[in-house]
């Protein structure tokens, strides 16, 4: 038995509640078990119980062993005078409040299902991908919909912490923050840190001054990335090199601290090409974050991101290495990746910062309209019978795996709670 499990049992009343008696043989009826307190003080607040014919309102304190009340010095702490019931796993002695009155106690050990305890132990000892995988999907379709939406919001809330830190770093400038996040996204997994470093080395004010010249935007991004330092044979990279030398001196630029790499990636993700596409996106839409906020539909949003790198890149993935003709569109998968990993988190953070739910609702709604991500984690959930048809679903299941299954947080999980409830019957 753990204190967290004891709290869980009390919170959901997973014990035999028929003909309850206190340790002093008084009739006990739990009217309201209270709200779990995540701060200092008693474990549950705003509870209501009936002992014999007296109704009491106040707090509930839980301990594995009753005498821990004294070990934690609650008997001398006036803050615990609001406690109306001491719920314990094992009752080894009566306890008193700071005012000297004896506190009614309830011992839970004889009232809890052995099957539920065994189920909990099995969950904690499981080495599987998810401890409950052999009993999935378990929740109803409506139950999963509600749980996945909550998980997706939790994931967005957690990611918003990083966004708000960048927002503070940018001097409370949302367009600058979005620029940094967008560039990071274009770096995909391998070059995320590098692309963020490149974006931070060129402010959006500098970009705005050269917005009407695509070649200058490319020169700035590729030059700051250190990709214009070679002796090129082709005229196009030579031209970008000259532009960058001029712009670097004009604006007093220092190259990015982290250089991009080409290792272990598909040609479509080569950093030079991705930076050229990013330059095209900057060229095609000024005040991009403002336009994203103004977008009414997912189709309008995708339209803002539907760009193609300039003609040189139709025949190249790298400088001086000509290939067969292929326009370098920003494909549907990359566009949806940007919406999932940049637009939705930044828009959610914007709503959180301004305390306006419409922006948070919009980010969740957009996720629900995108295809689900396809990776090993989502594949596993699907194999176990859990549906995953939208990006909201896939983001939720990623959150479930990372912050619940991996950490054995079964007591906070809707699926784990359902399993233990069934075992309690």
C-alpha positions as CSV (number, residue, x, y, z in Angstrom):
1,X,0.0,0.0,0.0
2,X,1.2,3.5,-0.8
3,X,-0.1,6.9,0.3
4,X,-1.0,7.7,-3.3
5,X,-3.0,4.5,-3.7
6,X,-4.8,5.3,-0.4
7,X,-5.7,8.7,-1.7
8,X,-7.0,7.1,-4.9
9,X,-9.1,4.6,-3.0
10,X,-10.7,7.4,-0.9
11,X,-11.1,9.8,-3.8
12,X,-13.2,7.4,-5.8
13,X,-14.6,5.6,-2.8
14,X,-13.3,2.2,-4.0
15,X,-14.1,0.3,-0.8
16,X,-17.1,-1.3,0.9
17,X,-19.2,1.6,2.0
18,X,-22.1,-0.5,3.5
19,X,-22.7,0.0,7.2
20,X,-19.5,1.9,7.8
21,X,-18.2,2.3,11.4
22,X,-15.5,4.4,12.9
23,X,-12.9,2.8,15.0
24,X,-15.0,3.8,18.0
25,X,-18.0,2.0,16.5
26,X,-19.9,5.1,15.5
27,X,-22.1,4.9,12.4
28,X,-20.4,6.7,9.5
29,X,-21.9,8.0,6.2
30,X,-19.7,9.7,3.6
31,X,-21.8,12.4,2.0
32,X,-19.0,14.2,0.1
33,X,-15.4,12.7,0.1
34,X,-13.9,16.1,-0.6
35,X,-11.5,17.5,-3.2
36,X,-7.9,16.2,-3.4
37,X,-5.6,18.9,-2.1
38,X,-2.4,19.3,-4.1
39,X,-1.0,22.0,-1.8
40,X,0.0,22.0,1.9
41,X,-2.6,21.0,4.4
42,X,-5.0,18.1,4.8
43,X,-5.3,15.6,1.9
44,X,-9.0,16.3,1.0
45,X,-10.9,19.6,1.4
46,X,-14.6,20.5,1.5
47,X,-15.7,17.1,2.7
48,X,-19.0,16.3,4.4
49,X,-19.7,13.2,6.6
50,X,-22.4,12.1,9.0
51,X,-21.4,10.4,12.3
52,X,-24.4,9.0,14.1
53,X,-26.9,11.9,13.8
54,X,-24.3,14.7,13.4
55,X,-23.3,16.1,10.1
56,X,-19.7,17.4,9.9
57,X,-18.1,19.5,7.2
58,X,-14.4,20.1,6.8
59,X,-11.2,18.3,5.8
60,X,-10.1,14.6,5.6
61,X,-6.5,13.5,6.4
62,X,-5.1,10.2,5.2
63,X,-2.2,8.1,6.6
64,X,-1.0,4.6,6.1
65,X,-0.7,4.2,9.9
66,X,-2.7,6.2,12.3
67,X,0.3,7.1,14.5
68,X,1.8,8.9,11.6
69,X,-0.5,11.8,12.6
70,X,1.9,12.4,15.5
71,X,5.1,11.7,13.5
72,X,4.0,14.5,11.2
73,X,3.1,16.8,14.2
74,X,-0.5,17.4,13.1
75,X,-1.6,17.2,16.8
76,X,0.2,20.5,17.4
77,X,-0.8,22.2,14.1
78,X,-3.9,24.4,14.3
79,X,-4.2,24.1,10.5
80,X,-5.4,20.6,11.0
81,X,-8.2,21.5,13.4
82,X,-10.5,21.5,10.3
83,X,-10.1,17.8,9.9
84,X,-13.3,15.9,10.6
85,X,-12.1,12.3,9.8
86,X,-8.8,10.5,9.9
87,X,-8.8,7.8,7.2
88,X,-6.0,5.2,7.7
89,X,-5.0,1.9,6.2
90,X,-4.0,0.6,9.7
91,X,-5.4,1.9,12.9
92,X,-2.9,1.6,15.7
93,X,-4.1,4.4,18.0
94,X,-6.6,7.2,18.4
95,X,-5.3,10.7,17.6
96,X,-6.2,14.2,18.8
97,X,-6.4,17.6,17.3
98,X,-4.4,20.6,18.5
99,X,-7.5,21.7,20.5
100,X,-7.4,18.4,22.4
101,X,-10.5,16.7,20.9
102,X,-10.3,13.1,19.7
103,X,-10.5,12.7,16.0
104,X,-12.9,10.1,14.5
105,X,-11.0,7.5,12.5
106,X,-11.9,5.0,9.7
107,X,-9.7,2.0,9.0
108,X,-9.8,1.1,5.3
109,X,-7.8,-2.1,5.2
110,X,-10.7,-4.5,6.0
111,X,-12.9,-2.7,3.5
112,X,-10.8,-2.8,0.3
113,X,-11.0,-5.6,-2.3
114,X,-8.0,-7.9,-2.4
115,X,-8.6,-8.3,-6.1
116,X,-8.2,-4.6,-6.6
117,X,-4.9,-4.6,-4.7
118,X,-3.7,-7.5,-6.8
119,X,-4.7,-5.7,-10.0
120,X,-2.8,-2.6,-8.9
121,X,0.3,-4.6,-8.0
122,X,0.1,-6.3,-11.4
123,X,0.0,-2.8,-13.1
124,X,3.0,-1.6,-11.1
125,X,5.1,-4.7,-11.9
126,X,4.2,-4.9,-15.6
127,X,7.1,-4.5,-18.1
128,X,4.9,-4.2,-21.1
129,X,4.6,-1.1,-23.4
130,X,1.5,-0.3,-21.4
131,X,0.6,-2.1,-18.2
132,X,-3.0,-2.5,-19.2
133,X,-2.5,-3.5,-22.8
134,X,-4.0,-7.0,-22.4
135,X,-7.3,-5.5,-21.3
136,X,-7.6,-2.7,-23.9
137,X,-9.5,-0.9,-25.2
138,X,-11.6,-1.2,-21.9
139,X,-13.1,2.3,-22.1
140,X,-16.2,3.0,-24.2
141,X,-15.9,5.0,-27.4
142,X,-17.2,8.0,-25.6
143,X,-14.9,7.4,-22.7
144,X,-11.9,7.3,-25.0
145,X,-13.0,10.5,-26.8
146,X,-13.2,12.4,-23.5
147,X,-10.0,11.0,-22.2
148,X,-8.0,11.7,-25.4
149,X,-9.3,15.3,-25.6
150,X,-8.1,15.8,-22.0
151,X,-4.7,14.2,-22.8
152,X,-4.3,16.4,-25.9
153,X,-5.0,19.5,-23.8
154,X,-2.5,18.3,-21.2
155,X,0.1,17.9,-23.9
156,X,-0.6,21.4,-25.3
157,X,-0.5,22.9,-21.8
158,X,2.9,21.3,-21.1
159,X,4.3,22.4,-24.5
160,X,3.0,25.9,-23.9
161,X,5.5,26.3,-21.0
162,X,8.4,26.2,-23.5
163,X,6.5,28.6,-25.8
164,X,5.9,31.1,-23.0
165,X,9.6,30.9,-22.0
166,X,10.5,31.8,-25.6
167,X,7.9,34.5,-25.6
168,X,9.6,36.1,-22.5
169,X,13.0,35.7,-24.2
170,X,11.7,37.5,-27.3
171,X,10.7,40.5,-25.3
172,X,7.0,39.5,-25.3
173,X,6.8,39.5,-29.1
174,X,4.4,36.9,-30.5
175,X,5.6,37.1,-34.2
176,X,9.2,36.7,-33.1
177,X,8.3,33.8,-30.9
178,X,6.4,32.2,-33.7
179,X,9.4,32.7,-36.1
180,X,11.7,30.9,-33.7
181,X,9.3,28.0,-33.3
182,X,8.6,27.8,-37.0
183,X,12.3,27.7,-37.9
184,X,12.9,25.0,-35.3
185,X,10.1,22.9,-36.9
186,X,11.7,23.2,-40.3
187,X,14.9,21.7,-38.9
188,X,13.0,18.4,-38.3
189,X,14.5,16.1,-35.7
190,X,18.2,16.4,-36.5
191,X,18.5,20.1,-37.0
192,X,15.9,21.6,-34.7
193,X,18.4,23.2,-32.4
194,X,20.5,24.5,-35.3
195,X,17.5,26.1,-37.1
196,X,16.3,27.7,-33.9
197,X,19.8,29.2,-33.4
198,X,19.6,30.5,-37.0
199,X,16.2,32.1,-36.4
200,X,17.4,33.8,-33.2
201,X,20.4,35.2,-35.1
202,X,18.2,37.1,-37.5
203,X,15.3,39.1,-36.1
204,X,12.0,39.4,-37.9
205,X,12.7,43.1,-38.2
206,X,15.8,42.3,-40.4
207,X,13.7,39.8,-42.4
208,X,11.0,42.4,-42.9
209,X,13.5,44.8,-44.5
210,X,14.3,42.2,-47.2
211,X,10.9,40.6,-47.5
212,X,10.4,41.6,-51.1
213,X,13.6,39.9,-52.3
214,X,13.5,36.2,-52.0
215,X,17.2,35.7,-52.9
216,X,18.2,38.1,-50.0
217,X,16.0,36.1,-47.6
218,X,17.7,32.9,-48.8
219,X,21.1,34.4,-48.5
220,X,20.4,35.5,-44.9
221,X,19.2,32.1,-43.7
222,X,21.7,30.0,-45.6
223,X,24.6,32.3,-44.7
224,X,23.8,32.4,-41.0
225,X,23.6,28.6,-41.2
226,X,27.2,28.5,-42.5
227,X,26.1,26.9,-45.8
228,X,27.6,29.7,-48.0
229,X,31.2,29.2,-47.1
230,X,32.3,26.9,-49.8
231,X,33.9,27.6,-53.3
232,X,30.8,27.1,-55.5
233,X,30.8,26.3,-59.2
234,X,27.3,27.3,-60.0
235,X,26.1,30.9,-60.4
236,X,23.2,30.7,-58.0
237,X,25.1,29.9,-54.8
238,X,27.8,32.3,-55.9
239,X,25.2,35.1,-56.1
240,X,23.8,34.1,-52.7
241,X,27.3,34.2,-51.3
242,X,27.8,37.8,-52.5
243,X,24.4,38.9,-51.1
244,X,25.2,37.4,-47.8
245,X,28.6,39.1,-47.5
246,X,26.9,42.4,-48.1
247,X,24.0,41.8,-45.7
248,X,26.1,40.4,-43.0
249,X,28.3,43.5,-43.0
250,X,25.2,45.8,-43.3
251,X,23.4,44.4,-40.3
252,X,26.5,43.3,-38.2
253,X,25.3,39.7,-38.2
254,X,27.1,36.9,-36.3
255,X,26.6,33.4,-37.7
256,X,24.4,31.0,-35.8
257,X,26.0,29.2,-32.9
258,X,24.9,25.7,-34.0
259,X,25.6,24.6,-37.6
260,X,23.2,22.2,-39.3
261,X,24.2,18.7,-40.4
262,X,23.3,16.4,-43.3
263,X,23.8,13.0,-41.7
264,X,21.1,10.4,-41.5
265,X,18.4,12.3,-43.3
266,X,16.4,12.0,-46.5
267,X,17.4,14.5,-49.3
268,X,14.0,16.3,-48.8
269,X,15.1,17.2,-45.3
270,X,18.6,18.5,-46.3
271,X,19.1,21.8,-44.4
272,X,19.8,23.9,-47.4
273,X,16.5,23.0,-49.1
274,X,14.5,23.3,-45.9
275,X,16.0,26.8,-45.3
276,X,15.2,27.8,-48.9
277,X,11.6,26.7,-48.3
278,X,11.5,28.6,-45.0
279,X,12.7,31.7,-46.9
280,X,9.9,31.2,-49.4
281,X,7.3,31.0,-46.6
282,X,8.6,34.3,-45.1
283,X,8.6,35.8,-48.6
284,X,5.0,34.7,-49.3
285,X,3.3,35.9,-46.1
286,X,4.2,38.8,-43.8
287,X,3.0,38.8,-40.2
288,X,2.4,35.1,-40.5
289,X,1.2,34.5,-37.0
290,X,-1.5,37.2,-37.3
291,X,-2.7,35.6,-40.6
292,X,-2.8,32.2,-38.9
293,X,-5.0,33.7,-36.1
294,X,-7.3,35.1,-38.7
295,X,-7.7,31.8,-40.5
296,X,-11.2,30.4,-40.2
297,X,-10.7,26.9,-41.6
298,X,-8.1,24.2,-41.7
299,X,-8.0,24.6,-45.5
300,X,-7.3,28.3,-45.3
301,X,-4.5,27.5,-42.8
302,X,-2.9,24.9,-45.0
303,X,-3.1,27.4,-47.9
304,X,-0.8,29.8,-46.0
305,X,1.8,27.0,-45.8
306,X,1.4,25.8,-49.4
307,X,4.7,27.0,-50.8
308,X,7.4,25.8,-53.3
309,X,11.1,26.7,-53.2
310,X,12.4,28.7,-56.2
311,X,13.3,27.3,-59.5
312,X,16.9,26.5,-58.7
313,X,15.8,23.9,-56.1
314,X,13.6,22.2,-58.7
315,X,16.9,20.6,-59.9
316,X,18.8,20.5,-56.6
317,X,18.8,19.2,-53.0
318,X,22.3,20.6,-52.4
319,X,24.4,23.3,-54.0
320,X,26.5,22.2,-57.1
321,X,24.8,18.8,-57.2
322,X,22.2,18.9,-60.0
323,X,19.4,16.3,-60.0
324,X,16.4,15.4,-62.1
325,X,13.5,18.0,-62.2
326,X,11.3,17.9,-59.1
327,X,9.5,21.0,-57.7
328,X,10.3,21.2,-54.0
329,X,6.8,21.7,-52.6
330,X,6.2,21.8,-48.8
331,X,4.3,18.5,-48.8
332,X,1.1,17.7,-47.0
333,X,3.0,15.7,-44.3
334,X,5.3,18.6,-43.5
335,X,2.5,21.1,-43.5
336,X,0.5,19.0,-41.1
337,X,3.7,18.5,-39.0
338,X,4.0,22.3,-38.7
339,X,0.4,22.7,-37.7
340,X,0.7,20.0,-35.0
341,X,4.1,21.0,-33.6
342,X,4.2,24.8,-34.1
343,X,0.9,26.4,-34.9
344,X,-1.3,24.5,-32.4
345,X,1.1,24.9,-29.4
346,X,1.8,28.6,-30.1
347,X,-1.9,29.4,-30.6
348,X,-2.8,27.5,-27.4
349,X,-0.1,29.4,-25.6
350,X,-1.4,32.7,-27.0
351,X,-4.9,31.8,-25.6
352,X,-3.4,30.7,-22.3
353,X,-1.4,34.0,-21.9
354,X,-4.4,36.2,-22.7
355,X,-6.9,33.9,-20.9
356,X,-9.0,33.6,-24.0
357,X,-10.4,30.1,-24.5
358,X,-11.3,30.6,-28.2
359,X,-7.7,30.3,-29.2
360,X,-7.1,27.2,-27.2
361,X,-10.4,25.7,-28.6
362,X,-9.3,26.6,-32.1
363,X,-5.9,24.8,-31.7
364,X,-7.7,21.7,-30.4
365,X,-10.3,21.8,-33.2
366,X,-7.5,22.1,-35.9
367,X,-5.8,19.0,-34.4
368,X,-9.0,17.1,-34.6
369,X,-9.2,17.9,-38.4
370,X,-5.8,16.6,-39.3
371,X,-4.7,13.0,-40.0
372,X,-3.2,11.0,-37.2
373,X,0.6,10.8,-37.0
374,X,2.0,7.4,-37.9
375,X,4.7,6.2,-35.6
376,X,5.6,3.1,-33.4
377,X,3.6,4.4,-30.5
378,X,0.4,5.1,-32.4
379,X,0.8,1.8,-34.2
380,X,0.9,0.0,-30.9
381,X,-2.2,1.6,-29.5
382,X,-4.1,0.8,-32.8
383,X,-3.0,-2.9,-32.5
384,X,-4.5,-3.0,-29.0
385,X,-7.9,-1.7,-30.3
386,X,-7.5,2.0,-29.4
387,X,-8.7,4.1,-32.3
388,X,-6.4,6.8,-33.7
389,X,-7.9,8.7,-36.6
390,X,-6.8,12.3,-36.0
391,X,-3.8,14.3,-34.9
392,X,-5.7,15.0,-31.7
393,X,-5.8,11.3,-31.1
394,X,-2.2,10.7,-31.9
395,X,-1.0,13.6,-29.7
396,X,-3.2,12.3,-26.9
397,X,-1.7,8.8,-27.2
398,X,1.8,10.1,-27.3
399,X,1.0,12.0,-24.0
400,X,-0.5,8.9,-22.5
401,X,2.6,6.8,-23.3
402,X,5.1,9.4,-22.2
403,X,3.6,10.8,-19.0
404,X,1.3,8.0,-17.8
405,X,2.4,4.5,-19.0
406,X,6.2,5.2,-18.8
407,X,5.8,6.7,-15.3
408,X,3.3,4.1,-14.1
409,X,0.7,6.8,-13.4
410,X,-2.1,4.3,-13.6
411,X,-4.0,6.0,-10.7
412,X,-4.3,9.2,-12.8
413,X,-5.3,7.4,-15.9
414,X,-8.9,6.9,-17.0
415,X,-8.0,3.4,-18.2
416,X,-6.2,2.4,-15.0
417,X,-9.0,3.9,-12.9
418,X,-11.6,1.8,-14.8
419,X,-9.6,-1.4,-14.3
420,X,-9.4,-0.9,-10.6
421,X,-13.0,0.1,-10.4
422,X,-14.0,-3.2,-12.1
423,X,-11.7,-5.1,-9.6
424,X,-13.5,-3.3,-6.7
425,X,-16.9,-4.7,-7.7
